C-alpha cells in the first residue's frame, strides 16, 4: 500500500466519470432507490468476469458479449427489484430496449451501454418504469460524494449499507485514480465473478492486460468469499479504464502498482460483502498457512468458511474447533490431520485452540470473548509447504432464514 493512497469517494473519483441513483418505482410497495447509471465522458476500455452458473441472466449475456467482442464502454445502467433472469427471449429484448434508449440519450451506440440487474429471478422487468428511470438519470449525472453515495445505494437489495471505495496511485509519473462500488448480501458464493461490482479508473490500461489482471484478482478476492453457498445467475464484475489520467504504456513497475491497486479495491469490496451477509453479525476470515500448494490452501480455506456448522458456531461464540477440522477433512484437499494447528484471533485477543490435531489447553471463556468481536479470524497451519490462502465469510444466524423466507414479499 506504500504506492497506493485511500481517498474519499467512490465510482466517480476518477477523471471523466459521473453517476447517479434514484427511485424509479420498479418494485411495488418499496421505497428504496432502485436504478443507477455510470457514465464516462471518454469511452473506456473494458474488462469483465461473470458467473459460471449455467443459468445466466439476460444482462449477463449482454455484457459478456460486449466484453468478448473487445467493445468500449460508455455507460452502465443498473436496476434492482428484478434480476431479468429466466425471462427468455423477452429478457434479451428488454436489454436491447434499455441500451438503445440510454444510448440515444447519451450520444452512444447500444453496444457501448452495459447493463446490470439484481433481484427476484423469473419476473419480467417493468419496462415503463425502466424507461422512465433511464430518462430521469441522464440529466442528473454528476461526480462527487453525493453521486457516489446515491449510485452505491441504488444498487442495493438486501444489503444493509452501501459499499464503495476509492484509491489514488502513480503510473508513469501521472496521478491515477480508481473508484468502485458493489452490492451483495445473499446468494453469495462466486464462481469467476460476484454479485454486481463496478470499477472505474482514469488509468490507461491495454484491454487484454486489463482482462488478464481482473480475472486473476477476482479469483483471489471475490472467489474467496461466501455467505450461503449459492452462486447467482447475475454475478458480474466490470472495470472501465478511460485513460484520462494520460499515462503511457505500463512499465513493469506500473504493472505491479496497478495490480496492487486493483487487488486492494477488490479485497476491500469482497470483505464488505462478506461482513454484510444476510443476517450476519460478524465477518469470519479463514487463513490457511503452509499448505502443499495454492489450490490446496484455497480449497481448505473456502471449505471452512462455507461450513454451515462452523458458521453457526461462530455466531454462537462457540469454539467448536472439531467443525473446522471436519470441514477441512471433506474439502478434498490432502493434508495431515495430526499436524494441524488452529488459532482464533480478533480485536479481543489471540488463542491457540488446536495443536497437532488435538485440543490445546485453552479457556472456553477466553475463546468466547475472542469470538464476540465483529471480525473473527481462524488461522490454520497445516505444516505441509509454503502456500497460503485467505477466504472470507460471515456467521449463520436466525435472521438469514427470516430474510430468505419472505424475500419475494
ABEGO torsion letter per residue (X at the ends): XAABBBBBEBAAABBGBBBBBBBAGABBGBABBABBBBBBABBBBBBBBBBABABBBAAAAAAAAAAAAGBBBABBBBBBGBAGBGAEAAAAAAAAAAAAAAAAAAGBBAAABBBBBBEBBGBBBBAAAAAAAAAAAAAABBBEAAAAAAAAAAABBABABBBBBBBBBBBGGBBBBBBBBBBEABGBBBBGBBEBBBBBBABBBBAAAAAAAAAAAAAABAAABBAAGBBBAABBBBBBBAGAAGBBBBBAAAAAAAAAAAAAAAAAAAAAAAAABBGBABBBBBBBBGBABAAAAAAAAAAAAABAAAAAAAAAGBBBAAAAAAAAAAAGBBBBAAABBBBBBBAAEBBBABBGGBBBBBBAAAAAAAAABABBBBBBBAGAEABBBBBBBBBBBAAAAAAAAAAAX
